[in-house]
Amino acid sequence: MRFRHPDGTTVHLAYCSNVHQAENLDGVVDQLAAYAEPVRESLGADLLGIGLWLARDVVTELSARPDAVHRLRTELTARGLETVTLNAFPYGGFHREVVKKDVYLPDWTDPARLRYTLDCARVLAGLLPDDARHGSVSTLPLAWRTPWHTAQHDVARRALEQLAVELGELERETDRTIRVGFEPEPGCVVENTVQAVRELGGVDPERLGICLDTCHLAVQFEEPATALRRLADAGLPVVKMQASSALQADDPAEPEARRALARFAEPRFLHQTRTAPGGTVTGVDDLPDALAGGLDAGSPWRVHFHAPLHAEPEPPLRTTAPELTTALGELLGGPQALCDHIEVETYTWSVLPEHLRPRDREGLVAGLAAELAWTRDRFEELGLKPHSRTEPVS
């Protein structure tokens, strides 16, 4: 979906396809028909954005075959879909039985990560709608935090310099601007905006910047206005926002809260858990560690579990949807739009507690549509107007 900001900027709203299990081109095309087009129809929209996750094998095929890119773009157009952003954080195997820390591999010290990201950028240049201003690709925040020493920092920094150079060459070759956003995440080398400034400050702001995931921002107890000001002062643009909510337990020592949290302690993904007594953030790397006594339970916990945006979990848990709403206001509620690619990224539908999971395809379609409708309502409250696909993009 497209919206017009009061400053004239076209803001693109999408949902991320990493919620779907597809790691070959036929599977990606099939999910457009099975999920994305029905979501669009459910919303009554003439155009729906889909932020594609294309695993390494898919990108390899698309990079080698221009006809395959044409096929994918044709399928998007025929189904009333557009892609202006890719999620290139997971490299592959995102729906394996156990993912956990493997999602951070290869990291930015490995040449494979640079090649994959550039291949994604090239594919996106071929998928962008003709009237889109630019595309965005999100990626991991360098690496998991350990081990990380000066030599690794230097290797990663050189990779980012090469990334910026080659993105510039891609623009000259294709006349398409693609920007890459590094996504701070708890437990990584860059888990908050303070570390983003330290590790990423000085990168080429025309090509590189930040992907702001609002679940991660909330888990780190960062206040959106302060975080965004810090990034702006460091010359780090927000090239993409992932609209997401974390779980929160206001009293994690309460037995019912612990029982409720335990239902979210599943084995596939990592659920970093943080608390901030007295304003000092501390935490553990996974929710089971917190429940086993590894984290102080005297103040609220926030858990890296992407919760559906439109629905609160059963009490006494809640989500950080208010923090998401605040972040949207900071990015889109002012006289200028500070970001024009917004991607709803709730990839955890299949690992929700069993009584909350969609039971079938129709249930997931309904859930994704409800999240996008919730986000659309927040846009309209901020003064953004729906923008028909036939109107010119600004």
C-alpha positions in Angstrom: 0.0 0.0 0.0 1.1 3.5 -0.7 0.4 6.6 1.4 1.1 10.3 0.8 2.8 12.1 3.6 1.9 15.8 4.1 5.3 16.8 2.7 4.5 15.0 -0.6 6.6 11.9 0.1 5.2 8.5 -1.0 5.4 6.1 1.9 5.4 2.4 1.0 3.8 -0.1 3.4 4.5 -3.8 3.0 4.6 -7.0 5.0 7.7 -9.3 5.1 7.5 -12.6 3.3 10.0 -14.3 5.8 6.8 -15.5 7.5 6.4 -17.9 4.6 8.5 -21.0 4.2 9.9 -20.8 0.6 13.5 -21.2 -0.4 13.3 -21.7 -4.1 11.8 -19.5 -6.8 8.7 -21.6 -7.5 7.9 -21.5 -3.7 8.3 -17.7 -3.7 6.0 -17.3 -6.7 3.5 -19.7 -5.1 3.3 -17.7 -1.9 2.3 -14.6 -3.8 -0.8 -16.4 -5.0 -1.5 -18.3 -1.7 -1.0 -15.4 0.7 0.0 -12.0 -0.6 -2.7 -11.5 -3.2 -5.5 -12.7 -0.7 -4.1 -10.3 1.9 -4.4 -7.5 -0.6 -7.9 -8.5 -1.5 -8.9 -8.8 2.2 -7.7 -5.2 2.7 -9.6 -3.9 -0.3 -6.4 -2.4 -1.6 -5.5 -1.9 -5.2 -1.8 -2.3 -4.5 0.0 -4.1 -1.6 3.7 -4.0 -0.8 5.5 -7.3 -0.1 9.0 -7.1 1.4 10.5 -10.2 -0.1 12.9 -12.5 1.8 14.9 -14.3 -0.9 17.2 -17.0 0.5 20.6 -17.4 -1.0 19.6 -20.2 -3.4 16.7 -18.0 -4.8 19.0 -15.0 -5.2 21.6 -17.2 -7.0 19.0 -18.3 -9.5 17.6 -14.8 -10.0 21.1 -13.4 -10.4 22.0 -15.9 -13.1 18.8 -15.7 -15.1 17.3 -12.3 -16.1 14.2 -14.2 -17.3 13.6 -15.4 -13.8 13.7 -11.8 -12.5 11.2 -10.9 -15.2 9.0 -13.8 -14.2 8.9 -12.7 -10.6 8.3 -9.1 -11.4 5.5 -10.1 -13.8 3.9 -12.2 -11.1 4.0 -9.3 -8.6 2.4 -6.9 -11.1 -0.3 -9.4 -12.1 -1.4 -9.9 -8.5 -1.4 -6.2 -7.5 1.8 -6.4 -5.6 5.0 -4.3 -5.5 8.4 -4.9 -4.0 10.6 -1.9 -3.0 12.4 -3.7 -0.1 14.1 -7.0 0.5 14.9 -8.6 3.9 18.4 -10.0 3.4 19.1 -10.7 7.1 18.5 -14.5 7.1 20.8 -16.1 4.5 18.9 -19.4 4.4 17.2 -22.1 6.5 15.0 -19.6 8.3 12.3 -22.2 8.9 14.5 -25.0 10.0 13.4 -26.8 13.2 16.1 -24.9 15.1 17.5 -21.6 13.9 18.7 -19.6 17.0 22.2 -18.0 16.4 22.6 -19.5 13.0 20.5 -16.6 11.6 23.6 -14.4 12.1 25.7 -16.5 9.7 27.5 -15.6 7.5 28.3 -12.3 9.2 30.0 -9.2 7.8 33.5 -10.7 8.3 32.7 -13.3 5.7 32.8 -12.4 2.0 29.7 -14.5 1.4 27.6 -11.9 3.2 28.8 -9.1 1.0 28.2 -11.1 -2.2 24.7 -12.1 -1.0 23.8 -8.5 -0.1 25.0 -7.2 -3.5 23.2 -9.9 -5.3 20.0 -9.0 -3.5 20.5 -5.3 -4.4 20.9 -6.3 -8.1 17.8 -8.4 -8.0 15.8 -5.6 -6.3 16.9 -3.2 -9.0 15.2 -5.4 -11.5 12.0 -5.8 -9.4 11.5 -2.1 -8.4 8.3 -0.5 -9.9 9.2 2.0 -12.6 8.0 4.9 -10.5 9.7 3.9 -7.2 12.3 6.4 -6.0 14.7 3.8 -4.6 14.9 0.4 -3.0 16.1 -0.8 0.4 17.7 -4.0 1.6 18.0 -4.8 5.3 20.8 -6.8 6.8 22.2 -8.0 10.1 24.1 -5.6 12.4 27.5 -6.9 11.5 27.6 -10.1 13.6 26.7 -11.8 16.9 28.6 -10.0 19.6 31.1 -12.7 20.5 33.7 -13.1 19.4 34.3 -9.6 18.2 37.7 -7.9 18.2 39.6 -5.2 16.4 40.6 -7.4 13.5 37.0 -8.4 12.8 35.8 -4.8 13.1 38.4 -3.8 10.5 37.4 -6.7 8.1 33.7 -5.8 8.4 34.5 -2.1 7.9 36.3 -2.8 4.6 33.3 -4.9 3.5 31.0 -1.9 4.1 33.2 0.4 2.1 33.2 -2.1 -0.8 29.4 -2.4 -0.4 28.9 1.3 -0.8 31.3 1.4 -3.8 29.5 -1.4 -5.6 26.0 0.0 -4.8 27.2 3.2 -6.5 28.3 1.2 -9.5 24.9 -0.6 -9.6 23.2 2.8 -9.7 25.3 4.0 -12.6 24.6 0.8 -14.4 20.9 0.5 -13.8 19.8 4.0 -12.9 18.2 2.4 -9.7 19.2 3.6 -6.2 19.5 0.7 -3.7 20.3 1.5 0.0 21.3 -1.0 2.6 20.1 -0.7 6.3 21.8 -2.4 9.2 19.3 -3.7 11.7 20.3 -3.3 15.4 19.3 -6.4 17.3 19.8 -7.5 21.0 22.9 -9.6 21.5 24.7 -8.5 18.3 27.7 -6.2 17.8 25.2 -3.5 17.2 22.2 -4.0 19.5 21.2 -0.4 20.1 21.6 3.1 18.5 24.6 3.9 20.7 26.5 1.0 19.3 25.2 1.8 15.8 26.9 5.2 16.0 30.1 3.6 17.3 30.3 0.8 14.8 28.7 2.4 11.7 29.3 6.1 12.0 31.1 7.5 9.0 29.6 5.1 6.4 28.4 6.5 3.1 25.0 8.0 4.1 23.8 8.0 0.4 24.1 4.2 0.3 24.1 2.8 3.8 22.1 3.5 7.0 19.9 1.8 9.6 16.9 -0.6 9.4 15.0 0.3 12.6 13.2 -2.7 14.0 10.8 -1.4 16.7 10.6 -4.7 18.5 14.4 -4.6 19.0 14.3 -0.9 19.9 11.7 -1.7 22.6 13.6 -4.7 23.9 16.6 -2.5 24.4 14.4 0.0 26.3 15.4 2.8 23.8 13.1 5.8 23.7 12.3 6.4 20.0 12.8 10.2 19.8 16.2 10.0 21.6 17.3 7.1 19.4 16.3 8.8 16.2 18.0 12.0 17.2 21.2 10.1 18.0 21.2 8.5 14.5 20.5 11.8 12.8 23.3 13.5 14.7 25.7 10.8 13.5 24.5 11.0 9.9 23.0 7.6 9.9 19.7 7.7 7.9 16.8 5.3 8.6 16.5 3.7 5.2 13.8 1.2 6.4 11.6 0.6 9.4 10.4 -2.8 10.4 7.1 -2.4 12.3 7.1 -4.9 15.1 6.1 -5.4 18.7 7.9 -7.2 21.5 6.3 -9.1 24.5 6.3 -7.4 27.8 5.7 -8.8 31.3 5.2 -5.9 33.8 5.8 -8.2 36.8 7.9 -11.2 35.7 8.0 -12.5 39.2 4.2 -13.2 39.2 3.5 -16.9 38.7 0.9 -16.4 36.1 3.2 -14.1 34.1 5.9 -16.8 34.2 3.5 -19.4 33.0 2.4 -17.2 30.2 6.0 -16.4 29.2 6.9 -20.1 29.2 4.3 -20.7 26.5 6.4 -18.4 24.2 9.8 -20.1 25.0 9.9 -22.1 21.8 12.9 -23.9 20.2 13.3 -22.3 16.7 14.1 -18.7 17.2 16.2 -16.8 19.7 14.2 -14.7 22.2 16.6 -12.3 23.8 15.1 -10.9 27.1 16.0 -7.6 28.7 15.1 -5.6 31.8 16.1 -2.1 32.8 16.1 -1.5 36.6 17.1 2.0 37.3 17.5 2.6 33.6 20.4 0.2 33.2 19.7 -2.5 30.6 20.7 -6.0 31.4 19.6 -9.3 29.9 20.1 -12.8 28.7 20.3 -14.4 25.3 17.1 -16.4 25.4 13.8 -16.5 27.2 14.3 -20.0 28.8 17.5 -18.6 30.4 15.6 -15.7 31.9 12.8 -18.1 33.2 15.5 -20.3 34.7 16.6 -17.5 37.0 19.2 -15.8 34.8 17.5 -12.4 34.9 16.4 -10.2 37.7 12.6 -10.3 38.0 12.1 -7.2 40.0 11.3 -4.9 37.0 9.5 -5.4 33.7 10.9 -7.8 31.1 10.8 -7.3 27.3 11.2 -10.3 25.1 12.4 -10.4 21.5 9.3 -12.2 20.2 7.6 -10.5 17.3 4.0 -10.4 18.5 1.1 -9.7 16.1 0.6 -5.9 16.0 -3.1 -5.8 16.2 -3.8 -8.1 19.2 -2.7 -8.1 22.8 -1.7 -11.5 24.3 -3.6 -12.8 27.2 -3.0 -10.9 30.5 -0.8 -10.4 32.4 1.4 -10.1 29.3 1.1 -7.2 26.9 3.0 -6.0 23.8 5.1 -2.9 23.1 2.6 -1.7 20.5 2.5 1.8 22.3 6.3 2.1 21.7 5.7 1.1 18.0 3.0 3.8 17.7 5.4 6.4 19.2 8.2 5.4 16.8 5.8 5.7 13.8 4.9 9.2 15.1 8.5 10.2 15.3 9.3 9.0 11.8 6.1 10.0 10.0 4.3 12.5 12.3 6.5 15.5 11.7 6.7 18.0 8.9 9.0 15.7 7.0 8.9 12.0 6.5 12.1 10.5 8.0 11.5 7.1 6.4 9.5 5.9 3.4 9.8 2.1 3.6 7.7 0.5 6.4 7.6 -3.3 6.6 5.4 -5.2 9.0 7.6 -8.1 10.1 5.9 -10.7 12.3 7.7 -13.8 11.2 6.7 -15.8 14.4 3.1 -16.8 13.5 4.0 -20.4 13.2 5.7 -20.5 16.7 3.1 -18.7 18.7 1.6 -20.6 21.6 -0.6 -23.3 19.9 -3.9 -21.7 20.9 -2.9 -18.4 19.2 -1.5 -19.8 16.0 -3.4 -19.6 12.7 -5.0 -23.0 12.0 -4.7 -22.8 8.3 -3.8 -20.6 5.3 -7.0 -18.5 5.6 -6.2 -17.9 9.3 -2.7 -16.5 8.4 -4.1 -14.4 5.6 -6.6 -12.9 8.1 -3.9 -12.3 10.6 -1.5 -10.6 8.2 -4.3 -8.4 6.9 -5.3 -7.4 10.4 -1.7 -6.3 11.1 -1.6 -4.2 8.0 -5.0 -2.7 8.7 -3.8 -1.7 12.2 -0.7 -0.1 10.7 -2.8 1.7 8.0 -5.0 3.1 10.8 -1.9 4.5 12.5 -0.7 6.1 9.3 -4.1 7.8 8.8 -4.0 9.1 12.4 -0.7 10.7 11.5 -2.2 12.5 8.6 -1.0 10.2 5.8 -3.5 9.7 3.0 -4.0 6.5 0.9 -2.2 6.9 -2.4 -3.6 5.2 -5.5 -1.2 3.2 -7.6 -2.2 5.4 -10.6 -1.0 8.6 -8.9 2.6 9.8 -9.5 5.2 9.1 -6.9 7.0 11.9 -5.2 
